[in-house]
């Protein structure tokens, strides 16, 4: 070898980080490290001891590349000393260093260098092909270090910095049962060289560096003075292992048991066994009870698969590119989610606007370095072929209703407990179903109550609740929602509907926005409470309302929402384009002064002007522009109401204030409190113990409204009140009929009200056709049930009128009369706001 090459090699190997110079231009551009992890490295309060779970030359080189770019000292001492790149003798010795330890490589020398303030690299474990378990390489070092610290009162501040380098973020961590393969390659967490290289290649050289919570070694030594040196060293090894494992869990999730193992564990669960015997005592035969358990165990558990998740990622990337123009993602929100994941499992509670919701959220979780959650899905989605695919993507399926089936409920609760104890992130929709109205649905707290009971009884660690708002400029189910608003039966999910849904790929649906509300601790919110007390249910209800309120506050107002609101503001079927644009600008101003989050396009005037024109085009099926006029199609007003409601929920308090100032009194009933009470099912935030309030700037602006502007604001809820009036009027007449004692299904009541309302519409007694939406009627019925004017039967599937019927009829008439009077006032306001011809 020429002398020049020998000198060059000696130069590279002379210091332990020189080889990293060669890798720097390759590795550094691909290296991923979050700002919080970077800060932890920069703010180490003492001599750093960089601790890795496994001995790996590649990980060590990556650390040196990172430290050099942060202007930090690279490790000057290494343990174990047999790492090829960490050897300290001549370059030839370095090549043999993987076999022969360097002369000064003993633990005594290593500890003395650390106490001399030299930054250090320490690997906790090493792959041993001759053993079934990894070697605890750091244990002798820790024993000597603990001993020296106890004998050195003037020792420098030493800080152990847990470092985790994840080369392959894809897939699911599972408990492997392949002893021979693990002996050859090592375990995923303590890999051999072949597994490290394979992981690096499979990730295309894109490593992620995670920094765990630093550990003050001096303080640790003082806290464990009472332990013998070997015991303290073992505790230190366990503590650092736990901190590194925690970073793995935050990034990739915990190790999951195989599907069959989870089913066996649930079948043997003491609570399930007890419920089985109770079901037999309650009347089931042993065969029936056993069959119920088998059915539940086949339906419920998820079976996430690395191959399926990889397929998700590839396919969804193509689908999103075709369907949407892009994603507006709350970067800070996902960062706060990662920080919350350090405290415990995440309970992801997104709003539900589309079947795309759970696919988008899972896709984003992987992109933002968070493990894919287990998702609660309705059993209706378990149809072939999507059911098996969803299950392997992390979905677990539950029945829509299992009232009275204690055995099924016990299995579901114990499965949830298993997930949360393991540290799995869980996702479900607090609204219970997709919103057909475009705004938040009153929360259904069944699953939330199950988890809350597990938390207050301390059967599981408290999860961190994360409300998430997912919004679309247009939803792919727009036509289906319109049909359901008109009272048609929802089409069941099956292979046929899947094939038909393939047509959506031919259209474009604008942008998607995903916002994350601040996470909070479930246990802190619930407090100390007896799950058997009435106060527990009230607290869970408030928890559901808090989640929905946070989702509404985080929701983004889009140009489509404002344009739809502008088109529906006066109830006209034909209006000048100039007036529609004027209302659009007014609603934009209202959203901004109320503190609502607006899409990026709405924040500047030029962008908003362009967005208005595009929104008119995207809503062309409901409103057509001809010259300088806009024609609103009567049979598509429901579509416009859907998008408008997304805006209404963010400024609903402005509607209340406006109503109180422009229609202050209905006989002896103040308008503001009355309207809040009427709309509490439509806008769940009104049921909070402390409802949201308006900023001062919004109150000042509302004080200067013209009559026309006041009408525009009140139009945001006009169809909801008119729909309630129609329901109350029709039900009051039903009470007087001979059918008053009849039991009604929800669909039958909807049909009765819609038939009555259509007749009213033809006579001109009804102002807004969208008030006959099936969803408006359904929420009105629920409101009447809250007021005690309708009751469910024992099955929960039928409605009936409470007795005495005369009192019920009188109460319904009064509710209808108040709403009709309020609508009359708004119509009078509309006449005064209309300019003379």
Order of alpha helices (4+ residues) and beta strands (2+ residues): alpha-alpha-beta-alpha-beta-alpha-beta-alpha-alpha-beta-alpha-beta-alpha-alpha-beta-beta-alpha-alpha-alpha-alpha-alpha-alpha-beta-alpha-beta-alpha-beta-alpha-beta-alpha-beta-alpha-beta-alpha-alpha-beta-beta-alpha-alpha-beta-alpha-beta-alpha-beta-alpha-beta-beta-alpha-alpha-beta-beta-alpha-alpha-alpha-alpha-alpha-beta-beta-alpha
